[in-house]
Structures are given as structure tokens and as C-alpha cells.
Amino acid sequence: MDTVIPIWSGCAKEAFFRRKFTLQENVFRAVARIFVDTGYELFLNEHPVATVDEWNNTRDYDVTPFLQKGENLIAVHGLNHSGHRGFSFELCCNGTPILVSDETWKVADRETRNWNRMDVDDHSWPTAQPLPLQYAGLPQWRGHAGDHPEKVIPYLNGSPFFTGAIPKAIRSPFYRKTDHTKHEISPEILAVTGEEYRKSRNAMPGEEIHPVAWPEVQGCSHGSDGKFRLTGKSRYEGPFFFVDFGEETVGYLRFRTSSAGPVRVRLRYGETLAESVAEPARDQLLHRMLVEEIMLGNGVQEWESRMRVGFRFVRVELFDSPAEVEFSDFSVRSTLYPVEYSGYFHCSDPLLNRIWEAGRKTLHLCMQEYYLDGIKRDRFLWVGDARAEALYNYYLFGDQELFRFCWEELASVQYADGAIPSEMGEGASCLWDYVAWWVIALHDYRLFTGDDEFPLKLRGNLYAAVEWLAARAGEDGRIHLPENPYPSWMVVLNKAVGVSPFLNLLYLRALQTALEIAELAGDTTERSRYRKLLNRSKPSVEMLLSEQPLSEEEGLKSASTGLYEILEQQFACGESGTALDSIRRNWGALLASGADTLYEGFYAQDNHYPSVTDPYGKPLFISFCHGWTAGPCALLPAEIAGIKPLEPGFRRFRVAPKPENLDEIKAVVPTPFGEIALALTRSELHLRIPQGTVAEVELRSPIPLRQTLHAGVHRIPLNLSGKNGQ
């Protein structure tokens, strides 16, 4: 292997390096050593690995999970604040140096769009210029990367949102699948100054903006060319404008700047205008999620955000930039987990259709490297959120891989006593209902996919989680919740105390799942134990539910997942009209506020974006795109179209539509055998049944009907005489 050679470009302040290389096989240990005078951003295969901004910055990183068999890309943004400059790099795989910095690296002296992405064509880029080795930390290079294991910074198997001294890696299928960044989104209203934005929104339903004090923007010009010119000479604050993308989006903000001098920009992202005006407290993690400060060089710079954000609005503030700056070409490189839009629902009620479409968009935006709870906040893998999202996914997309990845990740951090943490990560809180949801989700998965192998693979974790719940049940077979010792939810989300019907129902379903998997595995000891626990708990819990229905339990109606359980019960009890009206009322209020995605809770009111604030009037940055609120995407095809699996994988399924006052229902449900398709009117039923499946058809309206149908396309005329054909 050749000697490490420090390199740089023709620009004194910064340089953008690229180097592709090929690995013939997967490596079991990879360590990268890097030095840049005086800071850097390191990317491997488009993953942000680390960001360092200090004088002495030679680092050895464990980068094993970032590499792959075949072609790989190293991309480094080198920074030089003053003095001499230089970049050195060495990569050792399985203890052997395979790549060093030298004259073969490509380099550019300004930022260009996609510079750190694999698919960019860099053949026209110049090669790097060599520098004396003493410019790049000579003492640290007497040896190879990884020679001193105690100096190697390990990677964290966790959230990739923030870069820093410790690289964060995750082996999600999101990064293995192709075409997950298919398109760019451009703003509807490109950008306007504060006062003009306020005037343009006065006649539109939206958030209340009159309390906002808009500062005058001096020296800002903009026109039909979509370019915005302003100067920000003040050191700490300056003029700003807003960009409205016209819809909720998730991805990486992009724009172009042109200036004769350096450019310093502060960005504030928000799902609402009020959020982009405000700023989270600096001691909150959310501040790092929603506020970016960047420094760009002179000339033309094509910048892309280093962090993925969920937002609609962005406030662009210019400061400490003495020369005029021209902003242009705002867009978002969107990121979505690749799925097919195979599920479908449409009916004669436009509101229900809009609710279903908003739910589909909401869920898809939240499908990233995990099932995220929300794209802006918290961006975590929460068990309760992910269970609901995976269930809705089965009706919308039919994806299996993302759920399997999430559930294995959660199983990997299971506590020694059997409890599943409420979210992904070491030391997370333990919510009792989330432990049950982790178990129940494996029943959902098997029922909708027909895959026995995965639940069996995790059955040890499942048994341990159920035992944790069972240890909290009394002699009567019920779980008695102690008083919550914390000021906020930390035991169960509905803050119940005592014998909660909802939590005990979840406990009962967890026991049923454990018995199901024990019988599937042939585990006789566990099968006997869970049958005994069920026999003790089932009568007691069912009596509890008969005395206190879920709809009467405090807190359930205000949460979308709790309301989902109530609606399921109403549909099962023949109260379809009541349940359907509840969907229209609760989810319809979100759309009436001007949203195109669904909020974390039902707090929309008065046909405008809700202003949820703290006691000091500051926005609380609630989640306006929250996957667990997409419940109608499952309820409408499952209850109104009436399509539900009776056996794992839809080998046998029920079709029992509840049209209520709807004149037409159309639905498509993806299954492992193919798509089930239904079209129902007052006069006929069309039904497509995939090969290898059997449908149990049951109709109460417009006429009673009960039939068993096999694979094929069936047309059933419906008439009042009761004579039906096929």
C-alpha cells in the first residue's frame, strides 16, 4: 500500500473530495483514519459518518457497517479556517491498509449538488494536489488506522440524524433498497418577505399569524425569475424570508447561492408558519433537529442540507454576509421508503376518500430507516407507533421487511427482566402497554403475511415479554396499575391507574399471541403455561370489559390509537354508522384545518392550524405528520369494505361490507397471494379473489347474502327479491 499523502484543492478555505473503490467481499473490521486542517464532514456511501470542527482532529473510526461489497464511495468536505491546509485519509480493512489519500482523489473547490452521492459523474473533476505530510498530523501517521484499538471511536447502532465525533450507523433496508430518493419537490410559493407573506395568507384558511412581529426586510428584491437578493451585514441577525413548499414533505433542503463574499445562513424549519418563526430552546434536542447554521464560500454554491427534516416552511435568514447574496433554486430532495401503492380505497363520500389519502401520505412519509413516529419530532422508533403503522401498512403497501427490521432491533435491546423498551435504544423508558403491543404486533404480522418463520425466530423474546406482563397480574388474572410516580406518562399512555380495561385487554391479546406461537412451535411447556394463564385471565378481563367499555376509559378517545381500538369495537358490535361518523368528525377536523397529513392528536379546531403553546406562548412543536394517526387507512378497507384475513396470509378471508349510507365502495387489499379487489354498489358486487385463497362473503345490505367463493373474478347482482347470480 502506498504512503499516505496529504492533499487539497485550489481553494484555501474548503475542498470537496471524492474517491470510489471496490471491495471484493464484505469486511468484518474496517477502520478509517482522517485528518483535516481544521475540520471536516465525512460521508461513506452517502451516509453522514462524522463532523469535526477543531484544530486537532486526527480520528480513527470504526466504519464497518458503512461499507458494502462492490462499489463504495468516500466523500469528505474539508474545512480550513486559517493557516495551512491539508487532508489525509487511510482505510484499513481486516487489519490491512487498502486505500490512502493521494493524487488519484477527485476534488472540487465549491459545493455542487449531489457532490457526496454515488451516482454523480465526477470524471470531469480535477485531481487533488499533494502537500507535505507535516501539514496533516505527521506524528499520528506513524502506523496504520486501528493499530491502537483503544483510540478507535466505535460506531453507534442508532439514529443517523445527527453527525458528530461518534459515527452513527444503522443497517436498515431503507439504505439497501434502490430509488428511495426519486424526485425533488419545488415550492408552490417560492419565497416572500415576512410582511408580504402575511398579506398573502390573510384570505386563506391557515394558522393565525397576526401575533407575529415581522421585521422589515431591507434591500431584498425578488421577481418572476425566482431569485432573491439581499444583504445581511449584521454579525448575529439579519434579514430573512420564508419558503413555503405548499405541502408536508420530508427530505433534504436544497438551494443555490451566488455572492462575491462568504455567505452565512440560519435556517428554521417548521411544519407550520408559526414553528418556522419560533425557535426551540437551545437546550432541547429539537433545536438541533430544526435549526441549521451554515457557512458557504463565495461564487456559486449549490448547497444541500446534511440532515433530513420533515417540514413545509423554512425561514431563511442571512447574517454576517457583507456582500449581496442571491438565493435561487429552492427544492427538497425527498426521501421515502420504496413501496408500491397497491392498496386502494374509494367511496361515494369525498371526505372519507380525502382522509384515506391523507393517511396514506402520512404513513409513507413516516416510513424511513424505521417506522418513525413523526418526521419532524421525535423521529424515533416507538413500539406503539410502529405496531399501528405496520398494521396500516398491510392494507396500504403490504411491506414486510421494514417491520421485521424494526422488531429485531427492538428485541436486541430487550431488558434482562423481559420488558421491551418503549423505543429503540439503550435505557429507554418502559411503557406497560408498549410491551404488550410488541407481542401483539407479531400476531398481526403472521395473520397478514402468512410468515411463520419470523415470529418463531423471536419467540424467546416474545415469551420473556409476556412473562414480564404476567408477573404484574394478580390472582384474579388482571393487571393492577400502580399510581404513576412521574408527572407525565411513563407507565401507560392513557395514564390509567388501577384495573384498566384497555391494558388488561392488551394483556389478554398478548397471552393469546404467546399461545398461538407456542402451538406453532410445538413448545409444550409454554403452550400449557399460556393456556393456563388465559383460562385464568379471560373470564375476568371479559367481565371487566362488559362493566366498563373502552369508550368510557379516560384518555383513549383523545389518542388516535386509543380511538382506533374503540372504533374497532363499535364496528364489531354493529355500530358501524356511529364509528363512521366518528371518523368523519375526528379525522375530518384535521383536514378542515388545511392539513394534507395527519397530526399526532385530534387538536385541530376552528378550521385553522392549531396553535399549541406552552405557558409562555411559545409553540410546543407538536407533530403534524404522525404515522399512528393513519388508522382509517386500515379501518375503511377492513370494516367498510369488510376485507379481513381469517387465516394467516389471507388463505381464507372474510368479505363483509358495511356500506351504511354509501352508494359505492371500491377497495384493493394486497396479500401474499395477490390483490383482493372489491367494487360494491347498490345493485351489484364485483370481487376478485387471488389464486390459493377462499373468500367468505357476507352481506346484510342491500340484501342478506352469505357465500363461500374461490379464486377468480365474481360478479354478484344484488336485487330486492333475494335472487343472486354469479
C-alpha positions in Angstrom: 0.0 0.0 0.0 1.3 3.5 -0.9 2.2 6.1 1.7 -0.5 8.5 2.9 -0.2 11.8 1.0 -1.9 15.0 2.3 -4.0 16.6 -0.5 -6.0 19.7 -1.1 -7.6 21.8 -3.9 -7.1 25.3 -5.3 -9.4 27.0 -2.8 -7.8 27.9 0.5 -11.0 27.7 2.6 -12.6 24.4 1.7 -12.3 21.4 -0.6 -14.8 18.6 -1.6 -13.1 15.2 -2.1 -14.4 12.0 -3.7 -12.9 8.6 -4.0 -14.6 5.4 -5.3 -13.2 1.9 -4.6 -14.3 -1.7 -4.8 -14.5 -4.3 -2.2 -14.5 -7.9 -3.4 -16.1 -9.2 -0.2 -17.7 -8.0 3.0 -15.3 -6.9 5.7 -15.5 -7.9 9.3 -13.5 -4.9 10.6 -12.9 -1.5 8.9 -11.2 1.5 10.5 -10.8 4.9 8.8 -8.2 7.5 9.9 -8.8 11.0 8.9 -7.3 14.4 9.5 -8.2 17.8 8.0 -6.9 21.2 9.0 -9.1 22.4 10.5 -12.4 20.4 10.2 -14.4 18.0 8.1 -17.6 16.3 7.2 -17.1 12.6 6.4 -19.5 10.6 4.3 -19.3 6.9 3.4 -21.7 5.6 0.7 -23.8 8.7 1.2 -24.2 8.1 5.0 -23.1 11.0 7.2 -20.4 9.5 9.4 -18.9 12.3 11.4 -18.4 16.0 11.6 -15.5 17.6 13.4 -14.6 21.3 13.6 -11.5 21.9 15.7 -7.7 22.3 15.3 -6.5 18.9 16.4 -8.8 16.4 14.7 -7.0 13.2 13.7 -9.5 10.4 14.4 -9.8 6.7 13.9 -13.3 5.5 13.3 -14.9 2.0 13.2 -16.7 2.3 9.8 -17.5 -1.4 9.3 -21.3 -1.0 8.9 -21.0 1.8 6.4 -19.1 -0.3 3.8 -20.6 -2.8 1.3 -19.4 -5.5 -1.1 -18.9 -4.0 -4.5 -18.5 -0.2 -5.3 -18.1 2.2 -2.4 -17.7 6.0 -2.1 -15.8 8.1 0.3 -16.7 11.8 0.3 -15.1 14.4 2.5 -15.8 18.1 2.9 -12.6 19.6 4.2 -12.6 23.0 6.0 -9.7 25.4 6.6 -10.4 28.3 8.9 -6.9 29.8 8.8 -3.2 28.9 8.3 -2.0 25.9 6.3 -4.4 23.3 5.0 -4.4 19.6 4.2 -6.5 16.4 4.2 -5.1 12.9 4.9 -7.0 9.6 4.9 -6.4 5.9 5.4 -8.8 3.0 5.3 -7.8 -0.4 6.8 -10.0 -3.4 6.2 -9.4 -6.6 8.2 -6.2 -5.1 9.5 -4.7 -4.2 6.1 -4.5 -0.8 4.6 -6.4 -0.7 1.3 -6.8 3.0 0.5 -5.0 6.2 1.2 -5.3 9.8 0.2 -3.2 10.6 -2.8 -3.3 12.3 -6.2 -5.9 9.9 -7.5 -8.7 11.5 -5.4 -11.1 13.8 -7.2 -11.6 17.3 -5.7 -13.7 20.4 -6.2 -13.3 23.8 -4.6 -17.0 24.6 -4.2 -20.2 22.8 -3.2 -22.2 21.3 -6.1 -25.5 19.4 -5.8 -25.0 15.7 -5.3 -21.3 16.0 -4.7 -21.4 13.3 -2.0 -23.7 10.9 -3.8 -22.7 7.7 -5.6 -24.5 8.5 -8.9 -22.8 11.8 -9.6 -20.4 11.9 -12.6 -17.0 13.1 -11.3 -14.9 12.3 -14.4 -14.5 16.0 -15.2 -13.4 16.8 -11.7 -9.7 17.7 -11.3 -7.4 15.5 -9.2 -6.1 16.6 -5.8 -2.8 18.4 -5.2 -0.2 16.8 -2.9 1.1 18.6 0.1 3.9 18.0 2.6 3.0 15.3 5.2 3.7 17.6 8.1 0.6 19.6 7.2 -1.6 16.7 8.2 -0.7 15.5 11.6 2.6 13.7 10.9 3.0 12.0 14.3 -0.4 10.3 14.1 0.5 8.6 10.8 3.4 6.5 12.1 1.4 3.3 11.9 -1.9 2.3 10.4 -5.5 3.0 11.3 -6.6 0.7 14.0 -3.1 -0.1 15.3 -4.2 1.3 18.7 -7.7 -0.2 19.3 -8.2 1.9 22.4 -8.1 5.0 20.1 -10.7 3.7 17.6 -14.0 5.5 18.0 -16.8 2.9 17.8 -19.9 3.4 15.8 -23.3 3.6 17.5 -26.1 1.4 16.1 -28.7 4.1 16.3 -30.3 7.2 14.9 -28.5 8.6 11.8 -30.0 12.1 12.2 -27.0 13.8 13.8 -23.4 13.6 12.9 -20.6 14.3 15.3 -17.5 12.8 16.8 -19.1 9.4 17.0 -20.4 7.8 13.8 -24.0 6.5 13.8 -24.8 3.6 11.7 -27.9 1.6 11.0 -28.4 -1.5 8.8 -32.0 -0.6 7.7 -33.4 -2.0 4.5 -34.1 1.7 3.7 -30.4 2.0 2.7 -30.3 -1.2 0.7 -33.3 -0.6 -1.5 -32.9 1.4 -4.6 -34.7 4.5 -5.9 -35.6 5.8 -2.4 -34.9 9.4 -3.5 -36.8 9.6 -6.7 -37.7 13.2 -7.0 -37.4 16.8 -6.0 -40.2 18.9 -4.6 -40.3 22.6 -5.5 -42.1 25.3 -3.6 -45.6 26.5 -4.6 -45.0 29.9 -3.2 -41.2 30.2 -3.8 -40.4 32.8 -1.2 -41.6 36.1 0.1 -40.7 38.6 2.7 -42.4 38.5 6.1 -44.9 41.3 5.5 -45.9 40.1 2.0 -46.3 36.5 3.3 -48.7 37.8 6.0 -50.8 39.6 3.4 -50.9 36.7 1.0 -52.2 34.4 3.8 -54.9 36.6 5.3 -57.6 35.4 2.9 -56.6 31.7 3.2 -57.5 29.2 6.0 -54.4 28.6 7.9 -52.6 29.4 11.2 -53.2 32.6 13.0 -50.4 34.9 12.0 -51.4 38.3 13.4 -49.4 38.0 16.6 -46.2 37.6 14.7 -44.0 40.7 14.6 -42.5 40.8 11.1 -39.3 42.8 10.9 -38.8 45.0 7.8 -36.5 43.4 5.2 -34.2 46.0 3.8 -32.6 45.6 0.5 -34.4 42.4 -0.5 -35.5 42.2 -4.1 -37.2 39.3 -5.8 -39.1 38.8 -9.0 -40.5 36.3 -11.5 -37.1 34.8 -12.1 -37.3 33.1 -8.7 -34.2 34.8 -7.4 -33.9 36.7 -4.2 -31.2 39.2 -3.4 -30.4 40.7 0.0 -27.5 41.7 2.2 -27.0 40.8 5.8 -24.2 42.9 7.3 -25.2 42.4 10.9 -23.0 40.0 12.8 -25.6 37.9 14.6 -29.0 38.6 13.0 -30.2 39.8 9.6 -33.0 39.9 7.1 -35.0 36.8 6.3 -37.7 35.4 4.0 -39.9 32.3 4.0 -40.2 29.4 1.6 -43.5 27.6 1.5 -43.4 24.2 -0.2 -47.2 24.1 -0.2 -47.4 20.6 1.4 -45.8 18.5 4.1 -42.6 17.0 2.9 -39.6 15.1 4.2 -36.0 15.2 2.9 -33.1 17.5 2.3 -33.4 21.2 1.6 -31.5 22.4 -1.5 -30.8 25.9 -2.8 -28.2 27.9 -4.7 -26.3 31.0 -3.6 -24.2 33.4 -5.5 -22.1 36.1 -3.8 -18.8 37.9 -4.1 -18.1 37.2 -0.5 -18.7 34.5 2.2 -22.3 33.6 3.0 -23.7 32.7 6.4 -27.3 31.4 6.6 -29.6 30.4 9.5 -32.4 28.0 8.7 -35.5 27.4 10.8 -37.7 24.5 9.6 -41.4 24.2 10.6 -44.5 22.2 9.8 -46.4 25.4 10.3 -45.5 29.0 9.7 -45.6 29.7 13.5 -42.9 27.0 14.0 -40.6 28.4 11.4 -40.9 31.8 13.0 -40.2 30.5 16.5 -37.1 28.6 17.6 -36.9 25.7 20.1 -34.9 26.3 23.2 -31.2 25.7 22.7 -31.1 23.1 25.5 -33.7 21.0 23.6 -32.7 18.2 21.2 -35.3 19.6 18.9 -33.2 22.7 18.3 -30.6 20.6 16.6 -33.4 19.0 14.5 -34.9 22.2 13.3 -32.2 24.9 13.2 -29.2 24.8 10.9 -26.5 27.4 10.6 -24.2 27.1 7.6 -21.3 28.9 6.1 -20.8 28.9 2.3 -18.0 30.3 0.2 -18.1 33.0 -2.4 -19.1 32.4 -6.0 -21.8 30.0 -6.9 -22.6 27.3 -4.3 -25.2 24.5 -4.6 -26.0 23.5 -1.1 -27.9 20.6 0.3 -28.8 20.1 4.0 -26.8 17.5 5.9 -29.8 16.4 7.9 -33.2 15.1 6.8 -36.1 17.2 8.1 -39.9 17.0 8.0 -41.4 20.4 7.2 -43.5 22.6 5.0 -42.0 26.0 5.7 -38.4 27.2 6.1 -37.3 30.6 7.3 -34.1 31.6 5.6 -32.1 34.3 7.5 -28.9 35.9 6.2 -26.3 37.4 8.6 -22.7 38.4 8.7 -22.6 38.5 4.9 -21.3 41.9 3.8 -21.7 41.3 0.1 -25.1 40.9 -1.6 -26.3 37.3 -1.8 -28.6 35.9 -4.5 -30.7 32.9 -3.4 -32.4 30.6 -6.0 -33.4 27.1 -7.0 -35.1 26.1 -3.7 -36.2 22.4 -3.7 -36.3 19.3 -1.5 -34.7 16.0 -2.3 -37.4 13.9 -0.8 -36.7 10.6 0.9 -39.3 7.7 1.0 -39.1 4.0 1.8 -39.7 2.3 -1.5 -43.1 0.6 -1.5 -45.8 0.0 -4.1 -49.1 1.9 -3.7 -51.0 -1.4 -4.1 -53.8 -0.8 -1.5 -56.7 1.4 -2.5 -60.0 2.7 -1.1 -62.6 4.9 -2.7 -66.3 5.5 -1.9 -69.1 7.9 -2.6 -68.1 10.1 0.3 -65.3 12.6 -0.8 -64.4 13.3 2.8 -63.6 9.7 3.6 -61.5 9.5 0.4 -59.5 12.5 1.4 -59.0 11.1 4.9 -57.7 7.8 3.4 -55.4 9.7 1.0 -54.0 11.9 3.8 -53.4 8.8 5.9 -51.5 7.1 3.1 -49.3 10.1 2.6 -48.7 10.4 6.4 -47.7 6.8 6.8 -45.4 6.8 3.8 -43.6 9.9 4.9 -43.0 8.2 8.3 -41.5 5.1 6.7 -37.8 5.8 6.6 -35.0 3.7 8.1 -37.5 2.8 10.8 -41.2 3.2 11.2 -40.8 6.8 12.6 -43.4 8.2 14.9 -43.2 11.5 13.1 -40.9 13.1 10.5 -40.1 16.2 12.5 -40.4 15.1 16.1 -39.4 12.7 17.6 -38.1 10.7 14.6 -37.9 7.7 16.9 -38.9 4.0 16.6 -41.6 3.9 19.3 -43.2 0.5 19.8 -46.8 1.6 20.0 -46.5 3.9 17.0 -44.7 1.3 14.9 -47.2 -1.5 15.7 -50.0 0.7 14.5 -48.1 1.8 11.4 -47.1 -1.7 10.4 -50.8 -2.7 10.7 -51.9 0.1 8.4 -49.1 -0.7 6.0 -50.5 -4.2 5.4 -53.6 -2.6 3.9 -51.8 0.2 2.1 -48.5 -1.3 0.8 -48.2 -4.9 2.0 -44.5 -4.4 3.0 -42.9 -6.9 5.4 -39.2 -6.1 5.5 -39.3 -2.8 7.4 -41.4 -4.4 10.2 -39.0 -7.3 10.6 -36.1 -5.0 10.8 -37.8 -2.8 13.5 -38.8 -5.7 15.6 -35.4 -7.4 15.6 -33.9 -4.0 16.5 -36.2 -3.7 19.5 -35.6 -7.3 20.5 -31.9 -6.6 20.5 -32.3 -4.1 23.4 -34.8 -6.1 25.5 -34.2 -5.7 29.2 -32.9 -8.7 31.2 -36.2 -8.9 33.0 -38.1 -9.4 29.7 -39.5 -5.9 29.2 -39.3 -4.4 25.8 -38.2 -0.7 25.9 -40.8 1.8 24.7 -38.5 3.0 22.0 -35.3 1.9 20.2 -32.2 2.5 22.3 -30.4 1.5 25.5 -32.0 2.8 28.7 -35.4 3.8 27.2 -38.5 4.1 29.3 -40.7 1.1 29.8 -44.4 1.6 29.0 -46.5 -1.4 30.0 -48.9 -1.2 27.1 -46.0 -1.0 24.7 -44.6 -4.3 26.0 -47.9 -5.8 25.1 -48.0 -4.1 21.7 -44.6 -5.6 20.8 -46.1 -9.0 21.3 -49.4 -8.4 19.6 -47.6 -7.0 16.5 -46.2 -10.4 15.9 -49.7 -11.8 15.7 -50.6 -9.1 13.2 -47.6 -9.8 11.1 -48.3 -13.6 10.9 -52.0 -13.0 10.2 -51.4 -10.6 7.3 -48.3 -12.1 5.8 -48.6 -15.9 6.5 -44.9 -15.9 7.5 -44.4 -18.4 10.4 -40.6 -18.2 10.4 -40.1 -14.7 11.7 -42.4 -15.0 14.8 -40.7 -18.3 15.6 -37.3 -16.7 15.3 -38.3 -14.1 18.0 -40.4 -16.4 20.2 -37.7 -16.4 23.0 -38.1 -12.6 23.2 -41.9 -12.9 23.0 -42.1 -15.4 25.8 -39.9 -13.2 28.0 -42.0 -10.1 27.3 -45.2 -12.0 28.1 -43.7 -13.3 31.4 -42.9 -9.7 32.3 -46.6 -8.8 31.9 -47.8 -11.9 33.6 -45.6 -11.1 36.7 -47.7 -8.0 37.1 -51.1 -9.8 37.1 -52.8 -10.6 40.4 -54.6 -13.8 41.5 -57.7 -12.6 39.6 -55.7 -12.6 36.3 -55.8 -8.9 35.9 -53.0 -6.3 35.9 -53.5 -3.6 38.6 -51.7 -0.4 37.6 -49.9 1.4 40.4 -50.2 5.2 40.6 -47.9 6.9 38.1 -44.9 8.2 40.1 -44.0 10.6 37.3 -45.6 13.9 36.4 -46.2 12.8 32.8 -46.9 9.5 31.0 -44.3 6.9 31.9 -46.3 3.8 32.8 -49.1 3.7 30.2 -50.0 6.4 27.7 -53.6 6.8 28.8 -52.4 7.5 32.4 -54.7 4.9 33.9 -54.4 3.8 37.5 -55.9 0.6 39.0 -57.6 -2.0 36.8 -57.5 -0.5 33.3 -59.8 -2.3 30.9 -57.7 -1.3 27.9 -54.3 -2.5 29.4 -55.9 -5.8 30.5 -57.4 -6.3 27.0 -53.9 -5.9 25.6 -52.6 -8.3 28.2 -55.2 -10.8 27.2 -54.2 -10.4 23.5 -50.5 -10.8 24.4 -51.4 -14.1 26.1 -53.3 -15.3 23.1 -50.4 -14.4 20.8 -48.0 -16.3 23.1 -50.2 -19.4 23.0 -50.5 -19.1 19.2 -46.7 -19.1 18.8 -46.2 -21.8 21.3 -48.6 -24.1 19.5 -47.0 -23.2 16.2 -43.5 -24.1 17.6 -44.7 -27.2 19.4 -43.4 -25.8 22.7 -45.4 -28.0 25.1 -44.3 -26.4 28.3 -45.1 -22.8 27.1 -48.3 -24.0 25.5 -49.5 -25.4 28.8 -48.5 -22.3 30.7 -50.1 -19.8 28.5 -53.3 -21.8 28.2 -53.5 -21.9 32.0 -52.9 -18.1 32.2 -55.5 -17.5 29.6 -58.1 -19.6 31.3 -57.5 -17.6 34.5 -57.5 -14.1 32.9 -60.0 -14.4 30.1 -63.2 -14.6 32.1 -62.0 -11.9 34.5 -61.0 -9.5 31.7 -64.1 -10.0 29.7 -66.2 -9.3 32.7 -64.2 -6.1 33.3 -64.8 -5.0 29.7 -68.5 -5.7 29.9 -68.7 -3.5 33.0 -66.6 -0.7 31.6 -66.4 -0.4 27.7 -63.3 1.0 26.2 -65.2 4.1 25.1 -65.6 5.1 28.7 -62.0 4.9 29.7 -60.4 8.2 30.3 -57.8 9.3 27.7 -58.5 6.7 25.0 -60.7 9.0 22.8 -58.1 11.7 22.6 -55.4 9.5 21.2 -55.7 8.2 17.7 -54.5 4.7 18.6 -56.9 4.5 21.5 -59.8 5.8 19.3 -58.8 3.1 16.8 -59.5 0.4 19.4 -62.8 2.0 20.3 -63.9 2.2 16.6 -62.9 -1.5 16.1 -65.2 -2.4 19.0 -68.0 -0.3 17.6 -67.8 -1.9 14.2 -67.7 -5.4 15.8 -70.9 -4.6 17.8 -72.8 -3.4 14.8 -72.4 0.3 15.4 -70.9 1.0 12.0 -72.8 4.3 11.5 -71.6 5.6 14.8 -68.0 4.6 14.0 -68.1 6.1 10.5 -69.4 9.4 11.9 -66.6 9.4 14.4 -64.0 9.0 11.6 -65.6 11.9 9.7 -65.7 14.1 12.7 -62.3 13.4 14.2 -60.1 13.0 11.1 -62.2 15.4 9.1 -61.3 18.2 11.6 -57.7 17.7 10.7 -58.3 18.2 7.0 -60.6 21.2 7.7 -57.6 22.9 9.3 -55.8 22.9 6.0 -53.6 19.9 6.6 -52.5 17.3 3.9 -51.1 15.0 6.6 -52.5 13.8 9.9 -51.5 15.2 13.3 -50.3 13.3 16.4 -53.6 14.0 18.1 -57.0 15.5 17.5 -56.3 19.1 18.4 -57.3 20.9 15.2 -60.1 23.4 15.8 -61.9 26.3 14.2 -60.7 25.4 10.7 -57.1 26.6 11.2 -53.8 25.1 12.2 -53.9 24.7 16.0 -51.6 26.9 18.0 -50.4 24.6 20.8 -48.2 26.7 23.1 -46.5 26.5 26.5 -47.5 28.8 29.4 -45.2 31.5 27.8 -46.9 31.4 24.4 -44.1 29.6 22.7 -45.0 26.8 20.2 -44.7 23.3 21.6 -43.7 21.9 18.2 -46.3 19.1 18.1 -46.2 16.6 15.3 -48.3 17.4 12.3 -47.3 14.3 10.4 -47.6 11.3 12.7 -47.9 7.8 11.3 -50.1 6.3 14.1 -53.0 8.6 13.2 -53.4 6.9 9.8 -55.9 4.4 11.3 -58.7 5.0 8.7 -56.3 3.5 6.1 -56.9 0.2 7.8 -60.4 0.7 9.2 -62.0 1.7 5.9 -60.9 -1.3 3.9 -61.2 -3.7 6.9 -64.6 -2.5 8.2 -66.4 -0.5 5.4 -65.2 -2.7 2.6 -65.2 -5.6 5.1 -62.0 -7.3 4.0 -60.2 -9.2 6.8 -57.9 -12.2 7.0 -59.3 -15.3 8.7 -56.2 -17.4 8.3 -52.6 -16.4 8.0 -51.7 -14.7 4.8 -55.3 -14.3 3.7 -55.5 -18.0 2.7 -59.1 -17.6 3.9 -60.6 -14.2 4.3 -63.9 -12.5 5.0 -65.6 -10.0 2.8 -68.4 -8.4 4.9 -69.0 -4.8 3.7 -70.8 -2.3 5.9 -71.8 0.3 3.3 -74.1 2.2 5.7 -75.2 5.3 3.7 -72.5 4.9 1.0 -73.7 4.2 -2.6 -70.4 2.9 -3.8 -67.3 1.3 -2.3 -64.1 0.3 -4.1 -61.2 -1.3 -2.3 -58.0 -3.2 -3.1 -56.0 -5.1 -0.4 -52.6 -6.5 -1.1 -51.9 -10.1 0.1 -49.0 -12.6 -0.4 -51.2 -14.4 -3.0 -52.1 -11.2 -4.9 -54.5 -8.4 -4.7 -58.1 -8.7 -3.4 -60.3 -6.2 -5.3 -63.9 -5.3 -4.4 -66.4 -2.9 -6.0 -69.8 -2.6 -4.3 -72.8 -0.6 -5.5 -76.5 -0.9 -4.5 -77.1 -3.2 -7.5 -74.0 -5.5 -7.6 -70.8 -6.8 -6.0 -67.7 -7.3 -8.0 -65.0 -9.4 -6.3 -61.6 -10.6 -7.4 -60.2 -13.5 -5.3 -56.5 -14.4 -5.8 -55.4 -17.9 -6.6 -54.8 -20.1 -3.5 -57.4 -18.2 -1.4 -61.0 -18.6 -0.3 -63.4 -15.8 0.5 -66.3 -16.0 3.0 -68.7 -13.4 1.6 -71.4 -11.9 3.9 -73.7 -9.0 3.1 -76.5 -7.5 5.2 -77.3 -4.6 2.9 -78.8 -4.0 0.5 -79.9 -7.7 0.9 -78.8 -10.6 3.0 -76.1 -12.7 1.4 -73.7 -15.5 2.6 -71.5 -17.4 0.2 -68.1 -19.2 0.0 -66.2 -18.2 -3.1 -63.0 -19.5 -4.6 -60.3 -17.9 -6.8 -61.5 -15.9 -9.8 -63.5 -12.8 -10.7 -67.1 -12.9 -9.4 -70.0 -10.6 -10.3 -73.0 -10.9 -7.9 -76.1 -8.9 -8.9 -78.0 -7.6 -5.9 -81.7 -7.3 -6.0 -84.5 -7.0 -3.5 -86.1 -10.3 -4.5 -83.1 -12.1 -3.0 -82.2 -13.9 -6.2 -78.5 -13.6 -6.8 -76.4 -14.8 -9.7 -72.7 -15.2 -10.2 
